[in-house]
Amino acid sequence: MGIATTTKTAAARQLSDQNSQGTLLGASSTDLIGFFGVTTAVAQQNINGSVSSGVLASTIANALVALGLVNTSSIVA
């Protein structure tokens, strides 16, 4: 596996090669990923619960925070 490097450019770098099948991050559910400078990457998380439950909503919110996709000051289950 290669080592990630930091490059400063004037343009954003695209991860996608724009193929019709999309772009995948990670080869398995145990591969760790994160976004926007999170300090600890996370593996795929299981989210269980009724679609109408507050527990499901807070579990999804926790997962998004763990990936670094959203910020929140507090999450109430």
HURA-V834878 format. One record per backbone hydrogen bond with DSSP energy under -1.0 kcal/mol. CO is the residue of the C=O (numbers start at 0). NH is the residue of the N-H. E is the energy in kcal/mol with one decimal. If there is no record, write none. Layout:
{{CO NH E} {CO NH E}}
//
This chain:
{{18 21 -1.4} {27 30 -1.4} {28 43 -2.0} {32 41 -2.7} {41 32 -2.5} {49 52 -1.8} {52 56 -1.5} {53 57 -2.4} {54 58 -2.2} {55 59 -2.4} {56 60 -2.2} {57 61 -2.5} {58 62 -2.1} {59 63 -2.4} {60 64 -2.3} {61 65 -2.5} {62 66 -1.7} {63 68 -2.3} {66 34 -2.4}}
//
